[in-house]
Amino acid sequence: AASDAAPVRLWSLYVPNGRELTHPHYTYKLDWLRVLRDDVAAWLEAEPDLPLALVGDWNVAPRDEDVWDMSVFEGATHVSAPERQAFAAFAEAGMREVTRERVTNYTYWDYQKLRFPRNEGMRIDFVYASPALAGRVTGAAIDRDERKGKGASDHVPVMVELD
């Protein structure tokens, strides 16, 4: 029964933005992701059955289809090869991104230039789950409607259902 399941270790992430490829914050972002990935790998090695979730704003669009127009992002952060490799390294450490196989949509739209009504968005919010937790995921949703209206965040909720 689900009530017998171990509590989930939940990390709510706001990965550093990186600003520009030549900015010191970009190097900081890559270092930050590497340290987190190394910690995750160590946790999973020590406790293979750990129900762990890394959720939130990764500030990485891991695939070309995760942005509305790749030409707009030429030479920009979020889509660079090092950032995408840093994101993929979590899968290499044993984690699994559990939303992509269940739902497709952008999760972020800039407030500028009517990006939301034009659906010129990015998919940069994800849920990486450990093997023990990934097996319990039964569904996922991205609530685009939460972006509508005054005072809305530029990100929308990304949810997963667990058994």
N, C-alpha and C positions, 0 to 999 in steps of 0.2 A: 504494500500500500504506500501511497505517496507520503503519508504521515510518518512512515518509518524511514524515509529518506534522510540522508545527512543534510544538515543546513548548507546552503549555497554560500560560498565565499564570493562576494560580488564586488567588483571594482568598477566604479563609475568613472570613466575616463574623459578627460579633456586633453587630448594630445596637443603639445605645442604646435602652433600654426606654421612656423617656419619663415613666414614673411616673404622672403625672396631667396632664390638659390644662392646668391652671393652674401646673404646676411648671416651674421653669427648665430642667429636664432635657428637657421636651417641646420647647421651642424649640431646645435643643441637638441633639436627635434630628433635627429637621427641617433644621437647618443642616448637620449631619453628612451626611445623605442628599443634600442639595443639592451639597455640595462633592464628594462621591464621584461623583455623577452628572455634574457638570461635568468632573471628571477623566476619567471614562470616555468622555464625548463627545470630549474632546481626544485621548485615546489612539486612538479609532477613526477620527477624522479624519486623524491622522498616519499611522496604520497600519491601513487598512481590512481587511486580511486577518489581523489579530491574533486568534489563538484565545484568547479571554478568558472566564473563568467567575467569576461572583460567587455564592458558595454559602454557605448557612448560615442562621442565625437572623436574619431581617429584622425581627422584632418588629412586623410589620404583617400584618393579615388583610385582603387587598385586596378581597375580596368578602364579601357577607353570609353566603353559604354556608360561608365559611371559619371560622365560629364556630358552636357548637351552638345558640345562642339569642341573637339580636341584642338582645333586650330586656335581657339581663343586662349587655350592654356599652354600654348607653345612657350617653352622656357620659363614656366611658372611652377610654383610649389603645388603640392597635392598630387601631381601626376608624374613626377620625376621617377626615373628608374630606381635610384637609391631609396626613395620613400616607399615605392611599391615593393621592393625587396624587403625592406624593414617590416612591412605589413605581412608579407608572405612568410617571413621568418617565424611568425607565431604558429602557422600551420606546420612548419618544419619542426617546431618544438613540441608538437602533439596536439595543439588546439585545433578546433574546427569552427569556421565561420558558419553559423547556423541559420542565417536569414536569407542568403542569396538563393538557395535552392527552393525556397518557399514563397518568396515575394520579390517583385521588382518594382522599383520606383526610386525617384530621388528622395533624399532626406533633408536637403538644404537648398535654399534659394536666397541669394543675396537680396538685400532690401532695395538695391539700386536698379535702375533701368527696367523696371517692370519684369524682373526676372521670374517672379512667381506666376503671374497670369500667362506669361509666355512659356511656362514650364522649362525655363532655362536654369536647370538645377544641377546638383551634384549628389552623388551617393557617397557620403563620407561617414555615416553613422552605422556601426556594425556591432554584432554580438559574437564574440569568440568564446567558445565553450570548451571545457576539458572533455576528454572522452566520456568520463562518468556522467557529466551533465548533458553533453550533446545527445546521448542516447535517450534522454528523458524529454527532449524537445518534440512536441507534437504539432506545433504551428508557429507562424510568425505573421506579423502585420506591420505596415507602415501607415500611420494615420495622417495622410496628406491634408485632411480638412482642418487639422490643428494649426495650419499655417495661415488660415483665412482670418480676416478681421483685424481690427486695431489692437496693437500691443502684442501681437503674436510673435513668438520666437522665429528666428530664421531657420531653425531646425524643427523637425517634427518627431513625434515619438516613434521609436522602433521597439516593438514588443515581441516577446516569445512566450509561448505556452509550454508548460512543463507537465509531464505526467507524474 
